[in-house]
């Protein structure tokens, strides 16, 4: 049965969020609709929007609730609808949204757009459940203009995995499931082994390439099969890393095409962004809904 995703278009967005008050009311309902009584006077829960303020007050005692407190919108002078629209852009883009794009779309300064993008990327940080069944593990290198890591003959003892100008990212993906990807200091065994233990079920079948750091997986108790890319072997039965290679390709194309370059300091937030999208590729609900819900989870 083919999955039918619910659409959320720009027309629907503008109809639902006509102004800042509509956006504020959405957050207010999400945070406080479960309350039956006023937390201050214990009277029946009945709050009204305070004029010219981003808060609601109790109809009986005047106690105020501030829906934006402790969220990414807190103390921001930017219009709330602009924040929501920026989240909408992130939710509908497959290749990410740059600060320059937000600057153009929202009509704000670059400094403001950069801060909005940085805050929105906080929504993509999540803890994924342990991966099981068939799991692929692979590493990639992001940044810099250096020769291909796997073909660099100048560093044969390190299999071409130099980190002079690039940052290493180690990833694992469950086939037809979720992905976990972490920026790491290096990709040697001392990093690989704890990454595998923390993220992959011991009963999983692990598929990798020939990189020697993965040779210790069997000693950890995992069923491990590999393909040898160096010999031109990319698929051997059900052993391959094609799903993860596809994710790396999408990540790199997006970084190069949308952001052009990413600081190693913030690379993990961009990796989280694309992992978050990948892990919700089969969701029936629009990604926008998940991101708005995540705003409240950070409170």
N, C-alpha and C positions, 0 to 999 in steps of 0.2 A: 504494500500500500504506500503510495507516494505521499510524502509529507507536504501538507499545504500550510505555508506560513501566513500568518496574519500580517497584512500590510499596514504601515503607518506613514502616510505621505505628507508632504509639506502642506497640502491643502487641509488635511485632517489636523495637523499640528496647529495651523493658524486658526482653525475653527475652535479648537479646544482651549488654546492658550492665547486669548485675544489681547491680554495685557498682563501687567505684573500682578494684579490682584488675583487673576485666575491661576497663575503659577503659585502664588503664595497660598491660596486656598487648597491647592493640590497637596502641598507639603503639610499644611495644617491638618487636613483630613488624615493623611498617612500617619502622622505622628500622634494625633490625639483623639481620633474617632472612637478608639476603644474605651475611652473614659466615660463613666456613667455619671460621675459627680465632679464638681469643682474641687481640685486638690487643696484649695485654700479654705473655702467656707462650707464645703461638703454639700452645697446645694446642687440641684439638678444641673447637669452640664449644659450650659447655654452661653455661648460666647459670640461676640460680634467683632467685626473688623474695626480697629481703631483708625480714624481718619488720619491720612498722611503719615502713618507709621506702619512698619512691617510687623505688626503684632495683633493679637486678639485679646479682648477683655471679657471677664465674666459679667453677665447681665445683672448679677446680684451684688457681688462684692467688689467688682472692678479689678480683680486679680488678672494679671496679664500673662499670656503665653507667647513666647517668641519662637515661631516655627523654624527660623533660620539659624538659631543658636547652635553652635558646635558643628555646623555643616560646612561644606566648601563655599557656601554663599555668605557665611557670617562676616559682618562688617564690610561687605563689599558695596561700593557706591554704584556699581554697574547694574543696569536694569535687569531684573530677574528674568524677564522674557529673553534677553540676550544670553543669559546663562543657559536657559532651557534650549534655546536655538543652537547654541554651541554644542550642547550634549546631543541634540538631534543630529547635527552634522557628523559628530564622531560615531553615532550609532548607525548611520546610513553609509558611511564610507568604508570601503574595503582596504584602502591604502593609507589611512590616517589623515589627519588634518593639521596643517602647519599653522604656526602663530601668524604668519603673513596672510594666510587664507582667512583666519578669524578676523584679523585686522581689517581686511577688505569687506568681509561679509557683515561684520557688526558695526563698522564705522567707529572703532575705538583706536587708541594708540597701540603701537606694537608692544609696549611694556604691559599694558592691560591685557592684550590678547595672549601674550606669553604666560602671564600669571593664570589666566583662565584655563589655558591648555594644560598647564602644570597641575592645577587643582583637579581637573577632570581626570587626568591620568591616575590620580589616587584611587579612583573608582575601580580601576582594573586590577588592583592588587588583591589576590585571593588565595586561599589554601584549597588545593584540589585534593579530592579523595585519592587514596592509594591506588595506583594503576595495577591492573591484573590482566589475566588472559595472555594475549600476545602483545608484547611491548617492544618497541624499537627504541634504541638509544643511539644518539649521534651527537657530534659537536660541530660547531661552525665558528667562523671568525668574522667580526664586523669592524669596519673602519679602515682607514689608511689606504695607501696605494702601494701594496707590496705584491710580489709574485704569488701565484696560487699556493696556498699552504700545503696541499697534497702533492705538488709537483716541484717543490723547491729542492733541488739537488744539493744545495749548499749546506743543508742541515739534515743529513741522512740519519744521524743518531736520534733525531727528534721527529722523524717522519714528516719534516716540513712544517711542524706546528710551532713556528716562532711567534712570539707576541710582541715584537718590536714596535709595530705600528697598529696592531689590531687588538680587539678585545675578544676573549673566548666566551662562547655561550654553549652550555651543555644542556641537552634536552632529552626527554623521554616521552613517547606518545603511545597510548593504548589504541590499537586498531579499532576503529569505530567508536572510540572513546575520547578521553581528554588528553591534553598535553601539559607537561611541566617543563619550563625552560628557565635556567638560572645563568646569569652572568657570573663567571668564575675567574679566579686568578690564573689558573692553568688547567690543563686537562689530563694531568697525570693521575696515576692510580689512587693517590692519597685524597684526591677530590672526587674521583669517580665512585669509589666504593661507598662513602657515606651518602652520596647523592642517590645511589641505587637503593641502599638500605632504607632510606627515609621516604622514598617515593614509589617503590615497586614491591608488590606482594611477592613473597618467597616462592610461591607456586607458579608464578608467571613464566612464560617462555620468552626469553630475551633474544632479540635479533640485533646484531651490530655489524659494522664493517670490520676490517682486519686490524684496526688500531690496537696496539699491544696493551694499552691501559685497560682494555676490556677482558684480557685473558684471565683476570682474577675472579670473574663472575662465577665460574663453576665452583671455585673454592669457597665462595660465599653461600653456595647451595642452590644457585639458579641453574635452570636448564638453558644453555647458551649455544646459539648457532650463529655463524657469521658468513659473510660474503667477502671476497677479496677484490676490492675495487682496483688495487694495484695491478691485478692480472686481468682486468676487464670484466670481472664477474660482478654483476649487479643484482641478479635474481637467481636463487637456488631453491627450487620448490617454493615453500612459503617464507623463505628467509630473504629479507631485503630490508632496506631502510627508506623506501621510496616515499612513505607518508611524511616522514620527518624531513627528508630532502625537499619535498614540496613546500613544507612550512617554511624552511630556511629560505627557499627561493622567494616566497611571497614577502617575508620579512625584509630581505635585502633589497628587493625591487622597490618596496614601499619606502624604506629609509633613503635609498638613493634618489628615488623619483620625487618624493614628497618633502622629505626633510633635508636631503642632500648630505648632511653629516650630523652625527649625534655624539655628544660628549660622553665618554666612558662613565662619568659620574652619574648620568641619568639614563644610560642605556637600558638598565633593568626596567624602568618604567615604560619604555617603548616595547620591550619584549613582552611585558605584562599585557600591554594593550592588544597586541596581536594574538597572544595566547587566549585572552578573554574572548575575543571574537571567535577564535577557532573552537573553543569549548562550548559556544552557544550557536554553532552553525546549524544545529538541528532543532533549535527552540521554535515552537509554534508562535510564541508571543514576540513582538518586535523588541529588538535589542534596547531601544529607548526605555521601555518599561523596566528592564533589568537594571539599567543604569540609574534611573530615578530611585528605584528601590534601594540600590547600593548607597545612594546619598545618605539615606536614613540609617543604614547599617553601620556607617562610620561614626554616628553620634555616640 
